[in-house]
Amino acid sequence: LLLLLLHRCCNTSKMPIIAVEGCGHGELDGIYSAISDAEKYSGKKVDMLLCCGDFQAVRNKADLSTMACPDKYKSMQSFYKYYSGEKVAPVLTVFIGGNHEASNHLWELPYGGWVAPNIYYLGFAGVVTFRGLRIGGLSGIFKSHDFNHGHFERPPFDGRTMRSLYHIREFEIFQLLLLQPHVDVFLSHDWPAGIAYHGDMQALLRKKRFLREEIENGSLGSPPARALLNYLRPLYWFSAHMHVMFPAVVRHQSNQLVEEETREERTADTAATTKDSVQAIPQTAAEDDSEHNDIEDNETKAKNQIDHEGEKKESEEKDTQQQQQQQ
């Protein structure tokens, strides 16, 4: 599993080192093993683990039955060992919910709480402070048809409510918008809308070709998450959901940089940590902004690039058809 070590100075004598996980998918044993390998490689102790959703805090088979995913992917994994006390998390772990969770369990903790010793859930929306580092999180994914509703779900859950439970609600965005900026780190499961325009989009499309249509029609990402990004302006924002590593930099009009890591972890069979999977983010944002424009300019240029490539592709297809007709 890929890990990222976040170094951040928080006006304390000791700089905390934070590991960031994309989707956990219940693989706690593998994640903690990867952290141990990262510590051996870096020679530094990880102080906290952040998980960006799909944590799958499954305690028992009843929880497993309320996890929204195909049956072939339903597995107890290893969280239950930490819940029962058989094992203890070796590092403080803070997580948000995704779209593959034990709805039966997380429904019990809408405002967050401890799900096991040393493992903390941020709730539907929450903020914690760790050694001077302010960390916020928004659980779930955006679905417009549930956004303006309250959380009406009650057990026993059916196929509809076990999914609607993890849909982001307007009230949760309202709560987070009441925060006085500043937030150092923010977690969401799906990406903020428009974030693809702020990184190497062509590299992203080489890895995930199917995203082109969603980027072009503006459906990729969460508009509410983007509103939070624009308002809270955290120094770092981490997301998951798309199963791909995608770094991006957003410059707000106030010239404050936000480094965005939309990342996912690889499958369990690649759990061994390598040199390339341990990364360090600089403590401060780059001061030279000569290569950065505002959000609107970046998005416009990237969209024009996509449009140009689409026109070029159509032109090539027409030329091919004409050649075939001549033959």
Buried (B, 14 or more C-beta within 10 A) or exposed (E): BBBBBBEBEBEEEEBBBBBBBBBBBBBBBBBBBBBBBBBEBBEBEBBBBBBBBBBBBBBBEEBBBBBBBEEEEBBBBBBBBBBEEEBEBBBBBBBBBBBBBBBBBBBEBBEBEEBBEBBBBBBBBBBBEBBEBBBBBBBBBBBEEBBEEEBEBEBEBEEEBBBBBBBBBEBBBEBBEEBEEEBBBBBBBBBBBBBBBBBEBEEBBEEBEEBBEEBEEEEBBBBBBBBBBBBBBBBBBBBBBBBBBBBBBBBBEEEBBBBBBBBBBEEBEBBEBEEEBBBEBEEEBEEEEEEBEEBEEBBEEBBEEBEEEEEEEEEEEEEEEEEEEEE
